[in-house]
Amino acid sequence: MNDKATRLAQTLKRRHAAERRFQWYGRLSVAFGVACVLFLFTDIISKGYGAFTQTYIDIEVTFDYETLGLTPDSTETDVKAASFNSLFRNTVRAQYPEVTDRRKQRTLYGLYTTDAPIMLRDMVLRDPSVLGTTQQLTIVADDDIDTYYKHSFGQDLGEGGVIGRVNPQQIALVQQLHDQGRIHKKFNTILFTNGDSRDPELAGIKGAIIGSLLTLLVTLMLSFPIAVATAIYLEEFAPKNRLTEFIEVNINNLAAVPSVIFGLLGLAIFINFFGLPRSVPLVGGLVLTLMTLPTIIISSRASIKAVPPSIREAALGMGASKVQMVMHHVLPLAMPGMLTGTIIGMAQALGETAPLLMIGMVAFIVETPAAITDAATVLPVQIYLWADSPERAFVEKTSAAIMILLAFLIFMNSTAVWLRKRLERRW
């Protein structure tokens, strides 16, 4: 008897030890996962936070009629053809009269964005009254100067007297501007108000955000009603036979199909067969609709199943038709779960890149799209394009765009969780 009790105690001890080990394995797994997520977020934020500030240089510009080749009676066409490049270069040289060497003068011009003359022209087009006046302006600094001033200003020169792509003469000029109070950093509104650009200092995500919103709008308008109608039919009206079982199996299988397959399907059907244009939110929305339909259908069916049979029986017992029972009783009670599944599906669609690359939404788009048939890109594809650029400023902007995309995804998933907690009913 004592031996049996001893063996039982030893068995219980081993079981308790195994349970404690299993609990620690779980804790370590969670800790490892959290550490990986923290490392990822830390790496992204450390690389991308600088993109939310931009370096600007103050400069005094005299919009001289003679330099521009204009008169007080010049038309808009004359202004567009005027020599704003000469005006800008003359203005910069006037700031540094001691610099006479042409090579060093080109270094002076390199302090500013290459689009500075275009900015001056656009200013005159917006307000022709500035012609003949002197204006104190703030011009965006070149991306190399911006990167140096934000991250390396005040450091010792590296090997060869160069920090990054900034040479000693540029460093001396930046120091001079800093001493004069003419160079400064401020919040980078360009990131949110500009479209894409070949120049990192002028590149923004406005076009990509609008393109993403238009694409998601098409996806939502198509996928939600189709998915809800499909779920209602399969759960409430479809006969239980081999055909409906075949449909249900394929819906579940489609939820696991790689997203690039839907891109190939969209390329073959919507572009090659129907002849729809490439790189437009309409085609992107159609492709993402195909991809998100299984997710929304499955979640909608689960929500309908969760409604107690007593609700249906009570409605039918009171004389309601089956359609009235579904539309007036089952659907309102299942709607919170349907909305949650829809938001999760939209969040998945927002982060997709592969299917949109297949339908040509990888194009370089500068203008902001105004309709679902305008050429556009989306935020994940914009990140993909910037990640392929070698400039350090684009590395910053890539990380900043990832941070913004993650913020959208976290917001959408948090909204889904909040809706589920706020609207769910326990039976």
Residue, then its C-alpha position, 0 to 999 in steps of 0.5 A: m500500500n505504501d509503495k502504491a501511494t509512493r508511486l502515485a505521489q511520484t506520478l503526480k509530482r511528474r505531472h505537476a512538473a510537466e505542467r509547470r514546464f508547459q506553462w513556462y514554454g508558453r510564457l517563453s513563446v509569448a515573450f519571444g513573440v512580443a520581443c520580435v514585435l518590439f524589435l520590428f517596431t523599434d527598427i521601423i520607428s528608428k529608421g522612419y521617425g526622421a521622415f516626419t520632419q523636413t529641412y528648409i532654407d530661407i532665401e530672399v527672392t526678387f521676382d525681377y521682370e528683366t531676369l524672367g523676360l516678363t512684363p506687367d502685361s504678360t499672360e499665364t502662358d508667358v509666365k510658364a515659359a519664363s526663365f525661372n531657372s535663371l532667376f533662382r540661380n541668380t538669387v542663390r549666387a547673390q547670397y554668396p557673391e564671394v563664390t565665383d568658381r562655376r563648380k562651387q556655384r553648382t554646389l550652392y544650387g545643390l543645397y536646394t531641391t531641384d524643383a525650386p525653380i518650379m516652385l517659384r513659377d507655381m508661386v507666380l501662377r498662383d499670385p501674379s502680384v508678386l512679380g516685381t517684388t522681393q519675397q522672403l521664401t522658405i525652400v525645401a532643402d535637397d535630400d542629401i542636405d536634409t539627411y545630413y542636417k537631421h542626423s549628422f550635423g555637428q559630427d566630425l567628418g568621416e574618412g575622406g572628409v565626407i559624411g554620407r553624400v555631403n562634401p566639406q564645402q556643403i558642410a561649411l555652407v550648412q554651418q554658415l546657414h545654421d549660424q545665420g538662422r536660415i536653415h531649420k527643421k519643421f513638420n514635413t507636411i509634404l509627406f501628406t500633401n504630395g504625390d510620388s516624386r523622383d526627388p525624395e525631399l518632394a515625395g509624399i503618400k497623398g496619392a497612395i492614400i487616396g488610391s487605397l481609399l478608392t480601392l477599398l471603397v470599391t471592395l467594400m461596395l461589392s464584397f459586403p452585399i455579395a458576401v452577406a447575401t451568399a451567407i444568408y442563402l447558404e444558411e437559411f435557404a439553400p437545400k442541403n445537397r452535394l451542390t451546396e456542400f461543394i460550394e461551401v468546401n470551395i469557399n473555405n478553400l478560397a480563403a487559403v488561396p495565395s493572394v497572387i492567384f487572385g491577381l493573376l485571375g484579375l489580370a486574365i479576366f478584368i484586363n485581358f478579357f474585359g479590357l479594363p485599364r491597368s493601375v486603376p482603383l476599379v480593377g484593384g477593387l474588383v481583384l480585392t473583392l474576389m480575395t476578401l469574399p471568402t473571409i466575409i462569407i465565412s464570418s457572416r455564416a458564423s454570425i448567422k449560425a450564432v443566432p439561437p433557433s428560438i428567434r427563428e421559431a418565435a418569428l415564424g410562430m407569429g406568422a412571419s414569412k421566412v424572408q421576414m424572419v431573416m430580414h427583420h430578426v436574424l440579420p439585425l442580430a447577426m450584423p455585428g459579427m458580419l461587420t467585424g468580419t468585414i472590417i478584418g477583411m478590409a484590413q487584409a485588403l489594405g495590406e495586400t501588395a501581390p495581387l495589385l502588382m499583377i494588375g499593374m498598380v506598380a506604375f509611377i503615379v504623381e497625380t492624385p486620383a480623383a475617381i475610380t477610373d484614374a491611374a493610381t497606386v496604393l500604400p503597400v505598393q508605394i512602400y514597395l517602390w520606395a524600398d527599391s530606391p537607394e537614397r537614404a531619404f527614401v529609406e526613411k520615407t519607406s519606414a514612415a509609410i510602413m508606420i502609417l500603414l501599420a497605424f491604419l491596420i491597428f485602427m481597423n483591427s481595434t475597431a473590429v474588436w471594439l464593435r464585437k465587444r460593444l455590439e455582441r449579444r450573449w444568448 
